[in-house]
Amino acid sequence: MEDDCGILFYGDELTENVAPKFESRLSQKYSPEGFDISTEVIPGGTSTDANNHFDSLNLSTFDVIVIGFGFYDYKKKISPSQLQQNFSEIVSECKDSDLRVILNTIHPTDSSVLLQPSVMDTKYNEIIRDIAEEHRIQVGDVYRWWEERVFLSSRYLTEEGKPNSAGQDLTAEALLNVVPQSHKVILWQFNGRANANCNYDCPYCYYPTANENFSFGSPSEWKKVFKNAFGDQNLIFYFTFAEPTIARDFFDYVEMIGSVPNWELRITTNLSLPEKSLEKLANTKLAKDGRLHINASFHPSQTSIDSFLNGHQVLRENGIEAPVIYVMYPPQIDVFEEHFNKFDERDILVHVRPYQGEGYPAAYTDEQRRQIAQYMDKATIRYVLNRKPPFDRHTYAGLHFYIADAAGNIGYDSNSFQWQTRFRTKYGNLIQYNSLEFPTVPPKYPKGDYPKTVDGVSNLLEVNYKQLEGNNVLSYAEQGGVYRTEDGVIYENKERDFQDSSVRAQYYFPSRNVWDAIQKYQLFGAINSIKYIWSKYLDNNLHLYFKHTQQTYETDGVRGVLKKAYRHLRGGVPGSEELEREVIKDPLHKSDD
């Protein structure tokens, strides 16, 4: 969200009732000193009234405007064409004032249980969504969020068809999914067909990296593509997968992103660039403007710590503070303390991540699990190390976070996003703009998948994290208790007693005995305990197996599926860890079976 964000709610009296509830919810995530909410209300107002009154507004102190008219257009039968004209004029004037505009749809006003859209949705709300798409602005899709969350809308309405207290809460929840989200993140595989290429060969890397290095089009052409798809919205590009800095035309793409004032770049790199190239990167326009954020992955099997620290120092001397990413590959656990101490002496934040492969993280011993958890943030322990299945699978991935490949295909961040699968084109193709169809409310994370990344976890609504700002790893780690201070880096879990059953329950450690299980039951209750057991041991594995079978079909055809099924009949169905490894293997190559 914008610094010292001024938010104006402009609407009818329904908006006046929702704004305080929204402010209360926003205060649970953001400090009240970081935002200021005002309302401008026209009781019984239509979009025509809003348009006529708009010129009298003083917008100079606001960063965001939330427009909540339309209910009385529907009630007073203002024509859809007039509503379209009014909103188009208002949105154009808002954009001229350099405001981030959020256009709200109208809540459901009928209690029909028939599975079909109402007249209001097909006429009035579709116009609102079309205007938002035309102007490339955000939409607070209250209508679809109500559809997602409730069965009978009448339980949330007064006799006049206005939201009651529960309906106002639901509307505030819908707006909370959009208003604080000031930018969109695009995880862009700009430099390769599947997962690009790398100059390292780490034994724990679960992505194929021996791929060709290429990109369709030129940086200037891609600039037009992103502008066409997202307009003037704030974008953060994220270069990761393999080693992006060795990509052909890498610096040209850095320059392209830097040429747009409200675009930023995040890079995850192994710091293998020569010192002169690192200095060049640290002196680009992006870096000078504070819009370049770097995460440094240390791979002990590929380079020495002294060489790595030299590269890190180059960045630090040029004003870039890069956290270090360290994977707890089992052979590296014993040397981690030695490496950690060298980083800690220099006040470098280390973001520890579990190894994911060969049955890990489930294969960690309890002692190893407790040891590495001391250096982790809370969300990584719960969702990645201990694989807590999300109960609410709604995610901002697909709404504010996307993954795009070198051909412009765009989907959302998940291990389902592979070459030759429908997930790669889930939301269409950026180059073929007419094919794009983005969700307007948070979609659901695929069943059978666990989020395994910083962004994947933070995008889950149930985690209740603020949108990651600046350096995503630093922002994420800080919210989970790992952060830098003037006195050094703090790891809040370092003194945590992970032998204690109640602590283990809070962090979703596997139960060692009956007492551990009782603590989980007492903490989460009967219903959530049943959900946890079902999600972790049954539901996820079933979905993962079917996803695995589907991908086998897409890569190897019917023959491949039959051979796989025969093998499983003879040898048993593999466990979830093995299925995951097979799902993410290089889909460009046929099975060896």
N, C-alpha and C positions, 0 to 999 in steps of 0.2 A: 504494500500500500504506500501511497505517496507520503513523504515526510510532512509532518504537521498538516495533515490532510483536512481540507475544508469540504464538507459534503452537504449539498443542498437537496432536500427532498421537496420536490415540486409536484403537487397533486391535489386531489380532492380530500374530503375529510377522512377517507379510508387511509390515506397516506399519513395523516396526522395521528391516527391511532397506532399505525405500524412503526413509525419512526422511533418512539421511545423503546419499544421492544427490541428493535434492531440495535439501538445504541447499547442496551443492556447486554445483548449477546456479543457485540463487537468488543465491549470492555473486558470480556472474559479472555480474549485473545490479545488485544492490543491495549497499551497503556492509554487511559483517557486523555493524557496530555498530548498524545500523538495525533488526535483528530478532533474536529469540532463539527457538530451536526446542527444544521438549521432547517427549518421548514417554511415553506411558502404555500399556503393552503387556500384553495378556492372551494368552499362548501358547495356541493352539488355541481361542480364544474365539469364542463365537457372539454374536449380538445379545442373547440372553437374559443371558449372562454380562456383557456390556457394560452392560445396563440395571441389573442387580443391583449392579454395582460403581460405577456412576456417582455415587451420592451421596457416595462417599468421596473424590471428586476435589476439589482446591482450584483453582477456576477464576478466582480473583480477579486473577491476574497475566497473564491471557491475553486477547487480542483476537480470535483466530481459533481455531476447533477444526476439525480435519480428521478425520472419522470413517470408519474403514476396516475395518468388520466385514461379514460376509455370506458369505465364502468357506466358513467352517465351518458356517454355516447350511445352505448348499447340500450340503456333504459329509455332514453329520450328519442331513440331511433334516428340519431344523427347518421347520415349516410356513410357507408364505408369509404366512399371516394372522398368525402369531406374530411373524415378522420385522417386519411392518408395525406391529403394536402396539408392539413394543420401540423401533423407530426413532422412531415418532411421540412416544413419551414422552420419549426422550432429546432430540429436537430441541426439544420444548416447553420442557424445563428449560434447555437451552442458550440459547434466546431470552430466557427470563426472566433469565438472567445477562448479557444484553446482549452476547452473542458473535456474531460473524459465523460462520455454520455452513456447512461444506462436507461434503456427504454423498457418499461415493465409491461408484461401482458396482464390480462384481466383474469381474476380467479374464476373457477367454474361457478356458475350460478344456478345450475339445475342439479337434481338428485337422481338423475337417470342411472340405472344400473346396466343399461345397454352398452355394449362395447363399440360405441361409435361416437365420433366427435359431435359436439353441439354446434348449432348455427353460429353462436358467438365465436367459437374457436375457429371455424372454417372461414368466417368473414372478417371479424374484427382482429382477433389475435394473429391470424395469418398475415394481415396487413402490417401489424406491428413488427412481426418477425421479418417480413420482406423489407421494411424500411431499415431495420437494423442491419440486414445483410447488404442492402444497397449502399449504405453509408459506412460499412465495416465497423460498426460499433457493437458494444456488448448489449445483450438482452437479458433482463431479469425475468425468466420465463416462469412466472408464478403459476400459471395454468398447468403447465406440464409437471411442475414439482408437486402440485396438489394431486395430479393424476398418479404420480409415482408413489406418493406417500399414503393416500387415503382411498377408501373404497366408495363410501357414500359421502358426497360433499355436503349434504344437508346437515350432517352432524357438526359442521364447522361454519354454518351460516345462521344469521338471524332470519326472522320472517320476511324482512325486506330484501333478503338476498345478499346482505353485506356480511363480511367475515365477523364471526363472534370472537371472543377472546382466544379460543383455540385456533381459529382461522387466522387471526392476526399473528399468532406465534408461528404458524406454518408459513405465512407470507414473509415474515422477518427471516425465517430460516432460508427461504428461497433467495432472498436478497443477499444474505450472508455468503452464499455460494458465488457471488459475482462482485459485489461492491468492493471488498478488500483486495480483490485479485487485479492488480494494476497492470500486469504484463502477461504475455503468453511466452512459453518456453518451447523452442523447437530443437529437439535432439536430431541434428542433421548429419546423416551419413553422406556427406558431400563428396567423399573421395573414394568410393568403392561400391562394387555391385552388391555385396552382402554385408560384410563387416570390415571392409578396407584391408590394409596390410600393416605389418609391424616389423620393426627391426629387432625385436626381442622374441624369445621363444619360451615364455614362462610356463612351467609345468602345470600351473594351477589355472591357467586362463581357459575359461569355458566357452570362449568365442573363437571361431576359426579366423585366423589372421593372414593366412597365406593366400591372399586374393589380389586381383589386379587393382591397380591404382588409377582411377579415372573418374571423370565427372562429365555429365551431359552439359553442354552449353558453357557459357563464359560467366564470370562474376557479374558483369553488367546485365546479362540476360536474367540471371537469378535474382538480381535486385528488383527488376521489374516484376518478376513472378511473385515474390513475397509482398511487394507493394500492392499488387493487384489482388492478392488473396486476403491481406490483413489491413490494407489501407494505412492509416496513420497510427495504428495501435502500437504500444510499446512491445518490442520483441527482444527476447534473449535467445541467442543461438548457442547451442551446446555442442562442442566438438569433442567426441570421445570415441570409443570403439577403436581398438588397436592403437596406433600412434599417429594422431592427426597431423602433427607438425612436420612429418616427412612427406606429406601429400604433395603431389604436383600442384603448383599454383597456390600453395597454402597462404603465402603472404598477400597474394592478390585477393583472396577471400577475406582475410583480415582487414585489408584496406576497404573492401566493398562494404563490410558491416560497419566499419568506422565512419563511412561517409554519410550515414543517416544518424542524426543526433539522438534519437530515442531508441536506437538499437544497441545491444550489449553482446558480449561474447564470453562464454565460459569454455575453458579447455582443460581436459585431463591429459597430462603428458608425463612421460618418463624422464623428462629433462635431458634427453640424449642429444639435443641440438648442440652444436658447437657454441662456445661462449659468445662469439660475435653475433651469431644468430639469435641467441637468447637476449642479448642487449638490443638487437634490432627489434625484436618482439616487444620488449619492455619500453621501447621508445616510439611505438606506433601511436597514432592519434587515439585509438581506443584506450591504450594504457595511460596516455597523458590526461585523458578526460575522466579516468577512473571507471572506464566501462569494460575493462579486460580483467577477468578473474581466472586464476590458474590453480588447479589442483595437481600436486606432484605425486606420482605413484613411484614408490621405491620398491625395486625388485632385486633382492639380495643375490639371486642366482644369476643375474644378468649384468650387474655393475657393482662397484665398490661403494661403500657409504661415503668415503672421502670425495670421490668423483661426483656423487649425487649432491653432497652438501655444497660443493663448489658451484654447481649449477643453481642450487637454491639461493646461495648468497648473491649471485648475480641478480636474480629477481628482486631479492630483498633490498639490495643497494639501489635498485631502480624503483622502489616504492610499491612493489607487488608482494603481498604476504600470501604465500601458498601453503595450505595445510598439506601434510604428508599422508598419503593413503598407504596402508600396510595390511596385506592379506595374511591371515594366520594359517598359512599352509603348514601342515604338521611338522615338516622338517625345519621350519623357520621359528617354531615356538620357542625352542631352547635358546636361540640367539636373539630373540626379540628384545629382552631386557637390555642387552648390550647396545643394540641399535637405539632403543627408546631413550636410554640415558644420554646418548649423543645428541638426539633431537631435543630432549628436554633441557639440556644445558644451554641450548640456543633459543629457548622459548618458542620452539616450533610445535604447533599443534599436530598431534598424530591421530588420524581417524582410522581406528582398527576395524577391520571387516573379517567376518568368518570365511573360511574356505568353502566353496560350493562345488563339490565334485567327489567322485569315488565314495559316495555314501555320506559325505559331510554336508552340513554341519551335524547331522544326527550321530555320526561316528565319533565325535569328540568324547573323550572320557569326561566324567563329571569334574575331575580335577582340572583338566584343560579348559573346560567350559567356564569354570569359576575363575580361573587365572586370566583368561582373555577378556572376560566380562568386566573386570576392574577398569579397563581402559576404554570401554565402549560407552556410547550414549544410550539412554534408556530405550529409545525406539528401536535401535539396531539390536539390542539384546532381545527385546520382546518379539520383534517381527522377523528378524533375519537369522540371528543365532538360534533362538528357541522356537522359531516358526509358529508364532501365534497366528491362527487363521483369523482374518478379519470377520467380525460378525456382521458389520455393515460394509458391504463391498463397494459402496459408491466411492468414486474416485474423481479427482479433478483431471486426471489423465484423459484426454479427449475433449475436455472443456477449456482448460488453460495450458495443457501440456501435450505435445505431440511428438511423434517420431517420423521423420521424413527421410527417404533414401535419395540416392544420387539421380534417380529418374523422376523424382517429384511425387512418388506415391506416399500417402500420408495415412498414418493410423495412430494408435496410442501406445504408450510405452508398456510393453509386456513381452515376455519370452515367446508369446504367440506370434510376434511380428517377425516372420521369416520370409525369405524369398520363396516365391511360388505358393503362397497361402493367401487366403482372402483377407487376413488381418493386415497385410501390407497395404492394401487399398481400401481399408475399412471406411475411410472418410473421403476417398476419391483421389484425385491427382492434382497437385498444385499447378502444373503447367496447363492442364485441361480444366480451367476454372469452373466450367459448367458442371463438372462431375462432382464438385465439392458439396458435401452435406455434413456439417458438423452438428453435434448434439448441442442443445441449448440448456440442458440440465446435466448434472454429473451422471455419467453412465456407470455401469457396474464392472468392477474388475473381474476378469474371467475366472469362473470356478475351476478349481484344480490348480490354479497358479497361486504362488505366494509372491508378494512384492519383495524384490531382492536388492533394490538399490535405494540410495538416498532419496531420489525424487519419487520412486515408486511408493515408498513408505509414507513420505510426507504428503503425498497426494490423497491418501485415504482420508475420507472425511472423519472417520471415527478417531483418528490420531489427534485431530483438532490442532494441528500446527498452523502457524502463520505461513503465508506464502514465502518461499525461500527468496531472499533478497541478496543482491551482490554475489559473493562467493557462496554457491549453494551448499557446499560441505560445511563451511564455517557457520552459516545460518542454521542449518539442520542440527549440527552438533551442539550449538549453543542452547537450542530449545530442549535438548536431551541431557544437558548437564556437563558438557565438555566445551570449555571456552577459555580465551586468553584474557589475562588481567595484567596490570602493571607489575605484579609480583610473579608472573609466570602463568603457565597453563594449568587450569583446574580440571581434574577428572573426579567428578562427584561420586562416582561408584567405586573409586579406588579403596575406600575404607568400608565399603558395604560388606556385610557378612552374608555371603551367598550360601553358607551352610544353614542359616536360619530358615526354617520352613515357611514362615510368613513372608519373608523377603523373597524367597524363591517363587512363591505363589504370585506375588506382584509382578515379577519379571518373567513369569511363564516358564520357569525351569522345569525340565522333566521330573516327574515324581520319583523319588528313590524308594519310598515306603508308604505305608498307609497314612502316616501322620502328614506327609507332604500332600497327599491327595485330599485329606480332610481340610487342610488349610486352604487349598484351592476351592473346595466346595463351600467353605464358610465365607470366602472372599467374594465368590462370584454367584453363589446361590444355585439352586437346583436347575433352573431353566438354562442359565448360561453355561453351567457345567455340562449339561446334555448337549447344548449347541457346540461347545468346545470339542467334546468327544466325537460328535457326529462330523464336524467340519475337519478335524485334524486327521482322523483315522479312517473315515468312510467316504464322505461326500467328496472331499478333494481328490482322493485317490481314484474314485470312480470317474470323475470328470477328466482327470489327468490321463487316465487310460484311454478314454474315448478321444481326447484331443490327440494323443499319441497315435492312435489308430487312424484318425483323420489325416494327420500329416504324412503317415506312411502311405496312405492312398494317394495323396497329392504328389508325392515324390516318386513312389515305386508302383503305383497303380494297384489294381485288384490282386494281381499275382503277389505283390509284396505284402498286402494285408493277409492273404491266405497263408503265406509262408510264416509270417509273424505269429498268426493265431495258432498254427500247427506247433511252432516252437514253444509257445506259451502253454499249450495243452500238455506237451511232453515234459517241459521243465518248470512249469508254474509261472504265474504272472509276476513280473518283476515288481520290486517295491517302488515307492514314489520317487526315491532319490535316483534310482536307475532310470526310471521313465523320464525324469527331468533331463538327465544327461543325454538320453536318446533324442528327446524333443529338440534340444538346442544344438545338436550336431550339425555339421555343414549340410544344408539341404540341397546344395548344388551338385552333390555327388551321390550316386546311387548306393544303395545298401550293398554290403559285401556278401550278404547271404546268397 
